[in-house]
């Protein structure tokens, strides 16, 4: 099974996911990423922070290629 990495990228730099997750395919990686971003946005709101602060979750394959990015404000706006 392929391994996908979920890096959090923001104005202050990138927090890398060094472990990654084995998932069936890119669709499964996207689903996992959307769930993670929703949880992070909810946590930010609970703490009184701004969820639309320019952060993105980057989904990266085993070769280091960014497959897609999910902006936090995309989730916040939906």
C-alpha positions as CSV (number, residue, x, y, z in Angstrom):
1,X,0.0,0.0,0.0
2,X,1.3,3.5,-0.8
3,X,2.3,5.9,2.0
4,X,1.0,9.4,2.1
5,X,2.3,12.3,4.2
6,X,0.3,15.1,5.6
7,X,2.4,18.2,6.1
8,X,0.9,21.3,7.7
9,X,2.1,24.4,5.9
10,X,1.6,27.9,7.2
11,X,3.1,31.4,7.3
12,X,5.7,30.3,9.9
13,X,6.9,27.3,7.8
14,X,6.0,23.6,7.5
15,X,5.4,21.0,10.2
16,X,6.3,17.7,8.5
17,X,4.6,14.4,8.9
18,X,7.6,12.1,9.3
19,X,5.6,8.9,9.7
20,X,3.0,9.0,7.0
21,X,0.0,6.8,6.6
22,X,-0.5,3.7,4.5
23,X,-3.7,4.3,2.5
24,X,-5.3,2.5,-0.4
25,X,-5.1,5.4,-2.9
26,X,-5.2,9.2,-3.4
27,X,-8.9,9.3,-2.8
28,X,-8.4,7.7,0.6
29,X,-5.6,10.1,1.3
30,X,-7.9,13.1,0.4
31,X,-10.7,11.8,2.6
32,X,-8.2,11.4,5.5
33,X,-6.9,14.9,4.9
34,X,-10.3,16.4,4.9
35,X,-11.2,14.8,8.2
36,X,-7.9,16.0,9.7
37,X,-8.4,19.6,8.5
38,X,-12.0,19.6,9.8
39,X,-10.8,18.5,13.2
40,X,-7.9,21.1,13.3
41,X,-10.3,23.9,12.3
42,X,-12.8,22.8,15.0
43,X,-10.0,22.7,17.6
44,X,-8.8,26.2,16.5
45,X,-12.3,27.6,16.9
46,X,-12.7,26.0,20.3
47,X,-9.5,27.7,21.4
48,X,-10.8,31.1,20.1
49,X,-8.3,31.2,17.3
50,X,-8.7,32.1,13.6
51,X,-9.0,29.0,11.5
52,X,-8.6,31.0,8.3
53,X,-5.0,31.9,9.1
54,X,-3.3,30.8,5.9
55,X,-2.6,27.2,6.9
56,X,-2.9,24.3,4.4
57,X,-2.6,20.6,4.7
58,X,-0.3,19.3,2.0
59,X,-0.7,15.6,0.9
60,X,2.6,14.3,-0.3
61,X,3.4,11.0,-1.9
62,X,6.4,8.7,-1.1
63,X,8.6,10.5,-3.7
64,X,8.0,13.9,-2.0
65,X,5.6,15.2,-4.7
66,X,2.7,17.4,-3.3
67,X,-0.4,15.8,-4.7
68,X,-2.8,18.4,-3.5
69,X,-3.3,21.0,-0.8
70,X,-6.3,21.7,1.4
71,X,-6.5,25.3,2.6
72,X,-7.9,25.5,6.1
73,X,-10.1,28.5,5.1
74,X,-11.7,26.3,2.4
75,X,-13.1,24.1,5.2
76,X,-13.9,27.1,7.4
77,X,-15.9,28.7,4.6
78,X,-18.0,25.6,4.0
